[in-house]
Amino acid sequence: MIIYIGADHRGFALKEVLKAHLTDIGNEVVDMGNEVLEDGDDYPDFAIEVANAVSSNPFEDRGIVICGSGVGVDIVANKFPDVRSALVASADQIRAARTDDNVNVLALAADFTDEATAKSIAAAFVETEYDGAEPHQRRIDKITDLELGPIVSGPDEEAPEAEAADSEEQPA
């Protein structure tokens, strides 16, 4: 398992702490940026890099994305196929997210998470396995279906058929 990590200027210091911590406890960590502290850099740039890497191998690799609130990087990461990102505030919360939801990207709020808590959360993230229980997998499959097609009104309704653009001629 490779752990990809990325952060903007507000998450940069915490990223450096977590990178060292995760390496010290035996993990392979790849820094996706920013490589230097640069005020005013944009969190989507680094969240995109991390999420894209995880999306390429979503059942093996994991990612950690960090910005000030954690919300922006979480939103970006969840735009990628097979990425399930969670913004969490405790080790217990990420354990539940890993066990039940097979979360493969951890989003952290640098402005609201101290170093000790972040280390605990990150360690729990890499150590906790998905349990694969039938109800958990069924729910994940429904999420995956959303990535593949239109949202329908309910579980018993069919998705509306797309009409071909040239199937009806428009008056000139």
N, C-alpha and C positions, 0 to 999 in steps of 0.2 A: 504494500500500500504506500502510495505517495501522498503526502499532505501538501497541497498547494496553499500558499498564504499570500494575501495582498491587503494593502491598506492605503488610505489617503493620508494627508498631513496630520489629521486629527487622530488617526489610529496608528501612525507610524511607530511611536515609542512602544506601544503595546504589542505591535507586530514583532518588533525586534526581541522583546522579552519572551514572547511565545515561541518564536523561531528557535531561540536558544534552549528554552525549556523542553520543547518537543524533541529536539535533537538529543539533548542530554538524557532523555528517557527512552532513547533508542529508535526514534522515527526518522524516516527520510523526509526532509522538508525542502520544498522548492519555493523560493521567494519570487512572486510574480510582480513585485513592485509595490510601491515605489522603492527604488534602490537608495534614494537619498531623501532627506526631509525637504520637501518643496512646498512652501506655503501656497495655498490656492490651487493645488492640483485637484483633479476631479475623481471622486470615488468610483464613478462608473467605469473608468479606464481599468482599474485594478480588479474590480468585481467581475468585469467581463473576462479578463484573462483567467482568473481562478475558475469561474463557472464554465468557461469553454473547455478548460483542461479536464475538469471533473466530468463534464458531459461526454467527453471522449471515452471515458472508462468509469462509468457511474457506479458500477458494482464493486469496484476495487479501490479506487482513489477517493480522497476526500479533500475538502477545501475549507479554509477559514478566511472570512472577509471582515474587515473592520473599518468603520468610519465613526464619526462622532456619536450619532444616535443609533447606529446599527441598522436603521430602517432602510436607508437608501441602498446600501449594499445588499440587503436581504431582498428587496424588490428586484434589483438587477439580476441577482443570481437565480431567482425563481422564473426568469424569462427563458431559461435554457432547458432543452429537452432532457428528461431524466435527472434533473437537478431538483432536489428537495432541500431548500434552505430554511433554517429556523433561527430566529433571533431569540436568544435565551438569556436568563439572568442567574441561573444556578446550575450546578452539576447535576442535581436531581432532575431538573427540567430537560437537560440535554440527554440524560440517560433514557428518559421516557420517550423523547423524540427519536432517538436511535432505535430503541427496542420496538416501539409501536409504528413509527412512520418511516423508518429507514432513511432518516435525514443524512445527506452526504455533504452538506455545506453548513458550517456554523457561522452565523453572523453575530458579531459582538459590537457593543456600544462602548467605545473608548471613553466617552465622557461620563459614563455611569457605571463602569466596571473597574474595580481595583485590580492590581496585578495578581494578588493571591487568588482572588475569585476567578479571574481569567485563566490562570494556570490550572486550577481545579476543573473548570469547565472544559478546557481543551484536552486535558488528560482523560476525562470521562468520555469525551467525544471520540477519541481514538481507541479507547479500550472497550467501549460498549458495542456489542454486536446486535444486529437486527434479529428478532426472534422468529420471523417468518410465519407466525401464527396465521391461520386461515382468515380470521376477520381483518387482521392488519393488512395482509396481502390483498384481500378483496378491495379494501379502501384505497390502497395505493394504485391498484389497477384502474379504479374509477378516476383517479387523478391523472394517470397516464392517458386514459381515454380523452380527457379534456385537452391534452396537448395535441392529440391527433385529429380532432374534429370539432364541429360546432357543439355548443352547449344546448341541451334539450331541456324542456320544462320539467320533466319528471322521469322516474325510472321506467315507466311503461310506455312512454311516448317515443316515436321514431323521430330521427333528425330530419328536418325538411330537406327535400331533394333540391340540389342546386340546379337552376335553369341555365341552359346553355345560352350564351350571349347572342348567338346568331339563330336561336330557335324561333324567335318571333321577329318579323320584320316591322320596323317602325315606319310610320308615314313620313315622307320626305317633306 
